[in-house]
Amino acid sequence: MSVIQTSTVAANELPVHAIGLPGTRALTVLVAFDAGARSERPEENGTAHFLEHLVFKGGEKYPTYKDVNETAERLGGVLNAYTSHDLVAFHITVRAESAPEAIDLLTDFVGRPRLDAEELDRERGVVIQEINRAYDQPSTVAEYLIDQAAFGEHPLGRTVLGPEQNLRSFTREGIVGFRERRWAGVRGGAFLVGNLDHLPAPAAVQECFARFPALAPPEPYEPAPDFAPQVLVDQRDTNQSHLRMIYRPAVPVRDARKRAALTIYSTLLGGSMGSRLFEEIREKRGLCYSVYAVDHALADVPILQLGSGLESAKCIEAYTRMREIVTELSEHGPTEAEVARARAYAAGRRVLAFENTGAVARYGANQQIVFGESVDPDEAIARLDAVSFDEVREAASSVADELAVACVGPHAADEF
């Protein structure tokens, strides 16, 4: 059982969650904010991710990227970050004995970054290369297209990386302004997850996390738009096609139990080798190597995404049958055996994932900052175990035959 203690840094209202996990030698330190890509203004698109890069260039105590990287290596630590539409997060995982130094390092360069103008110009070129590389990868382009097909011009329909022209226009003042507008402690969270035996004294932990400035609460995000799905195709003369489909289930996304039922549903639909999509599209028909379904809960809207990478000549047949399977489940529901198997698989997969301290920290950040819910990992597992057959059937019936479609390959939009 996990042991959880929560405190708040008086100087900036940043919550600090200490989540003890028995039987591990590792500790993850993670800090995150409600400052993802959906909080950007149109001309800022790409700022959240670019700021994530720039922070690693150094703080006050560790003033250069070399100081940051070499210190992490001396700790035997794995240092990284991520930006999604909802969040930006920074984390380091170390052996538990290195807890004080890891906390000191992360809170220094993330809490008080230098954001040097010269480094900004150098890193601008690096991120532009990252953007261009993404557009050379058809599977990534398909992901970009399906977001646009599902959300249009809304921030959720934009890429996290942003367009190259935006990157070329960003200034230090604009980057600092975005940080000051979005990185408020009251809409953030710090997480110490794993073996807590070597944490510094509570006063020392508070002192480190007080390095983050006291900022006013940010403006609310722009609500997700009504569903107006499109079909978008990037025509390429290739023998492989990358297909993506998004449905918007009528599931109350702020209800954790309903989200758990949607997870079980997506698992039996296309989340395992025993799922309907895998059995029908790959095993019986041999239409593809990869086919999947996955649910995702944004702050105010759930989505169900299906995808496949397959031979272009088989793409339309696969699309047609995948859509039919979703409709069959909506109209007739799953079997009790399917639900039992998917429930066991989804809960078991969550148990295995939570053996990783970083996975628990990322889960906690999403739970607290996006949904304002409990960060207890044991509750997440118990919720999956408790989902009933009727709840999964209800989730299946909530998926109407209305969907966004994106494809990269030699196709026309009117084929879908």
Secondary structure, 3 states (H helix, E strand, C coil): CCEEEEEECCCCCCEEEEEECCCCCEEEEEEEECCCHHHCCHHHCCHHHHHHHHHCCCCCCCCCHHHHHHHHHHCCCEEEEEECCCCEEEEEEEEHHHHHHHHHHHHHHHHCCCCCHHHHHHHHHHHHHHHHHHHCCHHHHHHHHHHHHHHCCCHHHCCCCCCHHHHHHCCHHHHHHHHHHHCCHHHEEEEEEECCCCCCCHHHHHHHHCCCCCCCCCCCCCCCCCCCCCEEEEECCCCEEEEEEEECCCCCCCCHHHHHHHHHHHHHHHCCCCCHHHHHHHHHCCCEEEEEEEEEECCCCEEEEEEEEEEHHHHHHHHHHHHHHHHHHHHHCCCHHHHHHHHHHHHHHHHHHCCCHHHHHHHHHHHHHHHCCCCCHHHHHHHHHHCCHHHHHHHHHCCCCCEEEEEEECCCHHHC
